Amino acid sequence: MEDAQVGWIAAIIIGGIAGWLAEMFMKSNQGLLMNIILGIVGAVIANALLSLIGVTLTGWIGYLIAGFIGACILIAIGRAIRRSPA
């Protein structure tokens, strides 16, 4: 789940920052815990998607970028699901 160069505490901090940046960029209103979750899960998803096209992001900066991209994707998916008719 975590990058080999980023420990759990760093993953939580960086995930929180990435989630918060995505929240500001996407103009959504999530809480701190949701920002952390979106950032961490988003980083995992974005790294998986980027690896399909041969791009690898590592370290703190890479984790932050991947977390931001992934969190934006997750926010967009959440909005699409909430807006779709049941």
ChimeraX attribute file (.defattr): number of C-alpha atoms within 10 A of each C-alpha:
attribute: neighborCount
match mode: 1-to-1
recipient: residues
	/A:1	10
	/A:2	14
	/A:3	17
	/A:4	9
	/A:5	11
	/A:6	15
	/A:7	12
	/A:8	12
	/A:9	9
	/A:10	14
	/A:11	23
	/A:12	18
	/A:13	16
	/A:14	24
	/A:15	30
	/A:16	25
	/A:17	20
	/A:18	30
	/A:19	34
	/A:20	24
	/A:21	20
	/A:22	24
	/A:23	22
	/A:24	13
	/A:25	11
	/A:26	14
	/A:27	10
	/A:28	14
	/A:29	11
	/A:30	15
	/A:31	13
	/A:32	13
	/A:33	13
	/A:34	16
	/A:35	24
	/A:36	24
	/A:37	19
	/A:38	28
	/A:39	36
	/A:40	30
	/A:41	21
	/A:42	29
	/A:43	31
	/A:44	20
	/A:45	20
	/A:46	25
	/A:47	23
	/A:48	16
	/A:49	15
	/A:50	14
	/A:51	12
	/A:52	10
	/A:53	8
	/A:54	8
	/A:55	10
	/A:56	14
	/A:57	17
	/A:58	15
	/A:59	11
	/A:60	16
	/A:61	11
	/A:62	15
	/A:63	28
	/A:64	26
	/A:65	21
	/A:66	29
	/A:67	33
	/A:68	29
	/A:69	21
	/A:70	27
	/A:71	32
	/A:72	25
	/A:73	18
	/A:74	19
	/A:75	20
	/A:76	13
	/A:77	12
	/A:78	11
	/A:79	12
	/A:80	11
	/A:81	11
	/A:82	9
	/A:83	9
	/A:84	7
	/A:85	6
	/A:86	5
